[in-house]
Each structure stands twice: as C-alpha cells, then as structure tokens.
Amino acid sequence: MSYSVKEVAEMFRISPHTVRYYTDQELIPGVARDHNGRRMFDDAALGWLRTIIAFRSAGMSIDMIRHYLDLYNQGEETIPARYQLLVKQQQLTRQKLDDLTQQLEVINEKVQSYDGWIHLAGSTQNKNSGSDC
C-alpha cells in the first residue's frame, strides 16, 4: 500500500512540511514518486519515518540520524558502530527522562499544593504569604 505526504503526516501527527523535510534530507529510503511527482510512502518508508521521529524526539540531531543511515547503508559490518551510536543515545535519553521525572515531581507537588488551596477556598491559608511560588 502507498501513502501520500498528507496521509503520512496525519498518521504520525506531524506536519506535511516535516515529512517533506525528512525526504528532502534523504533520511527516508525508498520514497517513490507517483506519475505527478508526488512522494509516495510504502510500509518500509513508514518504518524509517517512525524511527526518525523516535530519534528526533529523543534529541538525536539530523546529522547523527544521517550518520546512522549511512552506516546502515554500508551493511552488516557497521552493526557494532550502529550499536554504539544507539547505546550512547539511549544513555542520553535515560538521563533526560530522569531529569524530566524530577521536574515532574516538583510540578506534581505544586499542583497538589494548589489543589489543597483551591479545595479549602483559601480559608486557612494566607493568599499573600509569599511562601509558595
């Protein structure tokens, strides 16, 4: 089955511009063109796009994605290099996740504090105490 840029953008909840950008950067192998020159994506191209979106969401640069793709295109002998690249990105992503978890804890504390304040209608708390940011 083939999918248009619009269909792919809707599937992945990204803009058509982003889909076209990734194809213009030659990051999605196997994107064909129909008789009108429109990009058409098969299931394999969708798999690559899914991977690219995950890499980008994890903070991987376009240059690093291109490097990964270059390694992939060189064949099985580059599996160790691809593995090392992904292990490094995995470590960076875990650190970001840990950081986000800590930030979420602070936000959760604030939400809980305000929830208590709202439900008490401020009756026992001084609204201008300055102790709560």
N, C-alpha and C positions, 0 to 999 in steps of 0.2 A: 504494500500500500504506500502511496505517496501523499505527502502533506505540504501545504503551502506555507509561506512565511507567516501569514496571519494565523493559520491553524496551529502551527508550532508555538507561536508566541502565546496564544491562548492556553495551550496545553501546559506550558511551563510558567505561565503568569509572568512573562517578561514582555518588553516592548518589541514590536517588529523591528525597530531600529537596532536593538541589541542583537537580535537574531541575524540581521544582515551584517552587523559589525563583525560578529564571530565568523561568519562565512567569508567576509572580505579579508579578514586576517588569516584566512585559510586554516582555521582551527578545527573545522568540522570536515573530515574526509568524506568523500562520496556524495557530496551535494550535487545533484544534477540540475540541469536547466530544461524546462519544457520548450515546446516549439515557439513560444513567445518570449523566451529568455528568462522566465521566472524561475526562481530557485524552488526545487522540489526535494523534500527530505524523505528518505526511507527509514526503516526501523533502525538500521545501523547508525545513520546520521543522528537520529534521536538519542541513541545511546551515548554517542560522543557529546552531544549537547548537554545531556543530563550530567555527564562527568565534568564538563567545562563549568557548568553552573555550580556544581558542588565545589570544585576547585576555587572558583572566584569567591563564592560565599565564605570559604574557609580562609580567604585572604591571599590566595596564590595570584601572582602577577600574570599578566598576559605573556610576558617574556618567558616566565617559568613554565607556563602551560605550553607555549610553543616549543620550548626545550624538551618537555616531556613527550610531545607529539613527534618531534624529530627523533628522539630516542626510540620511540615506539616504531617509527617507520624504518629504523635501522635493523630491526629484527630481534630475535630472541637473545642474541649476545648482549643486548643492553638491559636485560631484565634486572641484573644487580644494580645498575645505575638508576633505573626507574624505581626500584625498591627503596634505595637510599633517599631519593628525592621525596618519595611519598612518606617515608618514616619521618623525615625532617618536618614535612608539612603536618603530619599527624601530631608531632610533639608541639609545634606552634599552635595548632588548633586546640589541643588539650589545654594549653596554658591560657588561651583566650577564653575557653569555656570555664576554666577555674576562675578567671578574673570576672567574667560575666556572672557566675554563680555568687561570688562575693558581692558584687554590685546589686544583684537581685535581693540578697539578704537585707541590705541597707534599705532598699526601696520597700520591701515587704514590712520591715519594721516601721517605716514612715506611714505606710498605708494602714497598718494595724493601729498606730497611734491616732491617726486622723479618724479612722473608723470609730474608735472608742470615744473620741471627742465629739464626733457628729451624733453618735447614739446617746451621749449624755447631754447633748444640746449645750455643751459648754457650761453646764450648771456648776460643776465642781472645779473647772479649770479656768485659770485667768487667761483670756484670749491674748493678752499683750505681755505675757510673762517673758518672752524672748528666749525661753529655754528650748523651744522646739523650732528647728529650721524648716 
